[in-house]
Amino acid sequence: MLYLRGGTDYGRVGVNARLGAGLKFGFWGINLSGTQVFASTEDLEAAVHQAIHGNWTELTQGMVPTLNFVIYF
């Protein structure tokens, strides 16, 4: 069961899509990514299909940006 803020319940499995890029500088790095939550794989597939045809709104609208600093051991 997937519960989304606002009280909506879905009896399906939710999926996340993440787009990101990063740079590594020796033992440390930095990356920027965005994560979007979809209520089902069908919703994700529809958003990717739209993006392939030039409409990135469904894939990026509501995306949560994240900036990460990484130390490599």
N, C-alpha and C positions, 0 to 999 in steps of 0.2 A: 504494500500500500504506500503510495506517495502522497505526502501532505505538503501543500504549498501555502506560504503565508497568505492570509486572506480567507482561509477556511475551505479551500477547494481540495477534495480528496479524489485521487485517481486510483483505480484498481489495476493499474498497469505499472510496469517498471519504468522509472525515469532514467534519463541519460544526460550526461554533461558533455559539452563540446568545449575544447580549450584551444585557443590560438596563441602562439607566443614565439618570442625570439630572445636570444641571449648572447652574451659575449663572455669569453673566458680569458682571464689575465693571469697566467701562471697558476697560483694556488687559490685564487678567488675569482668570482664571476658575478655577473648581474644579469637578470632577465626580466622581461616584462611579458605578462600573459593576460589574457582575458578569458573568463569562464562563463558560459551560458548554460542554464538548466532547461531541459526540455521534458515534458510530461511523458513522452513516449518516443520510441525509435522512429515511428512514422512522422512525428512532428519534426525531429531532427532531419530526416530524409527530405522532407518538404522544404526546410530551410536551406539545406545544402543545394537542392535542385534550384531554388530561387537564386542562390549565390552564383551558381554556375552560369546562370543567364544574366548576371550583372546586378541583381538586386540583393545586396548584402544586409538589408534592413532586418529581415527576419532572423538572420544568424547573429547579428551584432547588437540588436536592440536589447537593452537590459543586461548586457554583458558586464560582469564585475571585473574591473582591472586590478592586477596585482603586480607589485614590484618586489622582486626577491634578490637578496644578496646571498651568495653561496660561497662557502669555504670548502675547498677540495682537500681531502686527506690522502 
